[in-house]
Amino acid sequence: MTLTAERIIMIRLYVTASKYTGASIMDRIDVGMKLKFTQDVGKDKPVGTIATVVYIDDFDQVFVEWTDGGQDSFDEFHISKYFEVI
């Protein structure tokens, strides 16, 4: 597939717009950021537990390391529903 000038412009507009609309929490997080668990979902981590983002894969799966030890991963839906950026 050849990228024409029009397609390149449309791709750039889409990427630029998505960065500033705030449509997704994934646009606001990056490796090294801290997230706070905001809801009890039956995991062994209490509300208020802090996690550090250690990796985000190509499918927006977020891998975190908990401050009290251990690692976990969450998809975009669960990140947006159960965490807040601190």
C-alpha positions as CSV (number, residue, x, y, z in Angstrom):
1,M,0.0,0.0,0.0
2,T,1.4,3.3,-1.0
3,L,1.0,6.3,1.3
4,T,-0.2,9.3,-0.7
5,A,0.2,12.8,0.6
6,E,-3.5,12.9,1.5
7,R,-3.2,9.8,3.7
8,I,-0.1,11.1,5.4
9,I,-1.9,14.3,6.2
10,M,-5.0,12.4,7.5
11,I,-2.8,10.2,9.7
12,R,-1.0,13.2,11.1
13,L,-4.3,14.9,11.9
14,Y,-5.7,11.8,13.6
15,V,-2.6,11.4,15.7
16,T,-2.5,15.1,16.7
17,A,-6.2,15.2,17.5
18,S,-6.1,12.0,19.6
19,K,-3.3,13.5,21.7
20,Y,-5.4,16.6,22.7
21,T,-8.9,15.3,23.0
22,G,-8.2,13.4,26.2
23,A,-10.3,10.5,24.8
24,S,-8.3,7.8,26.4
25,I,-6.3,7.3,29.6
26,M,-3.7,5.6,27.4
27,D,-2.9,9.0,25.9
28,R,-2.0,10.3,29.4
29,I,0.2,7.4,30.7
30,D,3.7,6.4,30.0
31,V,6.3,4.1,31.4
32,G,7.5,5.3,34.8
33,M,4.2,7.0,35.8
34,K,2.4,6.1,39.0
35,L,-1.2,4.9,39.1
36,K,-3.4,4.6,42.1
37,F,-5.9,1.7,42.4
38,T,-9.3,3.4,43.0
39,Q,-11.8,0.5,43.3
40,D,-12.0,-2.8,45.0
41,V,-12.2,-5.5,42.3
42,G,-11.5,-8.6,44.4
43,K,-7.7,-8.5,43.8
44,D,-5.4,-8.9,46.8
45,K,-4.5,-5.1,46.5
46,P,-6.5,-2.7,48.6
47,V,-7.9,0.6,47.2
48,G,-5.2,3.3,47.2
49,T,-2.4,0.9,46.4
50,I,0.2,2.5,44.1
51,A,1.6,0.9,40.9
52,T,4.4,2.0,38.6
53,V,3.9,1.5,34.8
54,V,6.9,-0.7,33.7
55,Y,5.8,-1.5,30.1
56,I,3.0,-0.8,27.6
57,D,2.8,-3.2,24.7
58,D,1.5,-2.6,21.2
59,F,-2.0,-3.7,22.2
60,D,-2.2,-1.2,25.0
61,Q,-1.7,-3.9,27.7
62,V,-0.2,-2.1,30.6
63,F,2.3,-3.9,32.9
64,V,2.7,-2.5,36.4
65,E,4.8,-3.2,39.4
66,W,3.1,-2.7,42.8
67,T,4.9,-0.7,45.5
68,D,4.4,-3.5,47.9
69,G,5.8,-6.1,45.5
70,G,4.6,-8.1,42.6
71,Q,3.6,-7.4,39.0
72,D,0.3,-7.4,37.2
73,S,-1.1,-6.4,33.8
74,F,-4.3,-4.6,32.7
75,D,-5.9,-3.8,29.5
76,E,-7.0,-0.2,28.6
77,F,-10.6,-0.8,29.8
78,H,-9.4,-1.8,33.3
79,I,-6.8,0.9,33.5
80,S,-9.4,3.6,32.7
81,K,-12.0,2.0,35.1
82,Y,-9.9,1.1,38.2
83,F,-6.9,3.5,38.2
84,E,-6.1,7.2,38.3
85,V,-2.9,8.8,37.3
86,I,-1.0,10.4,40.2
